[in-house]
């Protein structure tokens, strides 16, 4: 994750503050780098969540990072193509994310995602709580969606769709 405002990284302290007190065994893993990283680490550190927020920095191996997670969360303000959510879905993880950009398209594959209204941190925390309370069934649904997600977002399939867009706009269709 890029720890930028566009990705909603500035919301992490508020999100953690809403979620961690309600779930005493919950730990949050934050992967990414960016201009907000140091300030976020200081804010989270000052909140004293007893070591329940873990910063892992940047890892080019998304599967390694995601394999340590029970679910994935995104607080993005904007999302044209939800790459991290596709990766989480391909790993069989349920997720929460704002209903922006291509996120709702991903749910059409059967991916186990819960949507919240953009910029609504209260609703984001509520959806995360809902997800945690239904983690077993949502994880099973997420695992069943791995094959359809991988088929829909395979490189050849995506190239075919992009080529189709170019054909339509070039007037050849």
N, C-alpha and C positions, 0 to 999 in steps of 0.2 A: 504494500500500500504506500502510496505517496502521502506523506504527512503534510498535506496542504489544505488550505481552506476549502477548495473546490471538492475535495474528498471528505469534507466534514470532520477532519481531524481535530479541529478546534472544539468540537462537541464531545470529544472523548471524556474529559473530566466530568461533565454533567451527566453523560450516559452512565459512567461508572458510579457516580454518586447516587443515581436512581436505582441501579441494579444491584450493586454489591451488598448494600445493607439488607436487601430483601432475600438474598441468597447467600448465606454465610459460608457455604462450601464452594462457591463459584470463584474461578480464577479467570482473568482476562489476559489473553495473549495478544500483543500488539506487534505486528511486523511492519516494518517500513522505515523510511528515512525521509527527511525533508526539512524545510525551514522551521516548522513548528515543533520538531522533535524535542529539543532541549527544554523549551518552555512547558511543553506537555508533561515531560518527565518531572519537572520541578513541581508543577501543579498537582500531579498525581501523588508525588512523593510527600508533599505537604498535607495531603488528605489522609495519610497514614492508613492505608488499606491492608496493613499487616502482610505485606509481600504478596498480595493477591493480584497485582497487575504486573505482568512480565513483558519486558521490552526485548524483542529479539533482533531488532534492526532489519537489515535487508537480507533476503535469502532468495537467490535465483531459482532455487528448487522449491516451488510452491507445494508439491506433494509432501515434502518433508515437513514443512511448516503446518500444512493442513492436517497431516496425519496425527498431530498432537491435539487437535481440536475436536470437540463434540458438536459444535455448530459454528457458523460463520456469521459475522455481522458487518454491515456497511452503513455508514451514515452520510454518504455522498450527497452533495447538493445537486450535482449533475452527473450524468452517466450516459455517454453515447453508446458504448459497447461495454457491458458489464463483465469484463475479462475475469476479475477475481471471483465473481459469483459463478461464472461458468466453470472455473477451476474447482471451486468448492463443490459444485453440483456433480462434476465429473469424479470427485472423490467420495461421493455419497453422503455429503453433509447437508443437513437442513440449514436454512439461513433466514435472516431478517434483512430487509433493505428498503430504502425509500422507493416509492413508485415514480421513478424518473427514467427517462431515456428508454433503453432496451430491456430494462429489468422485467417488466411484465411479459415481454416476449419469451423470456427464459422460463417463466412459470408455465407457459403453454406446452412445454416439453414434458411436464409432469414433475419438474424440479420442486422440491419441498421448501418453498420460500414463503415467508409471511411478509406482506408489504405494509408499510406505514406511510403516512402523508409526509411529503418532503418538509424538512426543517422542524418536524414535530417530535421533539425528544421525549415528551411524555408518552406519546403513542409508540415510539421506538422501544422504550423501556417496557411498556405493556406487552408489545409483540414479543420481545425477548423473554419476558416472564411467561407468556403463553407457550412459547416454543419450549422453554425449560420444563414446563409442567406437562407437555405432551412429547417430550424428547424421544421416548421409545417409538411410538407410532410414526412420528415425523422422520426419524432416522430410517425406519423401515421403508417409508415412502421415498425418501431420498435415495436409498440404495436401489430401489426398483427403477428409479429414473436415470440411473447412470448410463445405461445403454442408449436410451432415447436422446439424452443430452449430448453424449459423445457423437451420436450419428448426426444430430442437427448441427452441431458446431465443429464437425470435422473440417479440416482445411479445404479439402476438395469441394465440399458442399458450400462452404462460405465463398470460395472463389467463384463457383457457379452462380451464386446469388449476386455477387458484385458484378460479374460479367453481364448478368441479366439486366441489372440497373443501367449499365453503360449502353446496352443494346436498345433499351426503351428510350433513353434520352438521345441516342444518336438517330432515332427515327427509323431504325431498321426493323422494328417489330410492328 
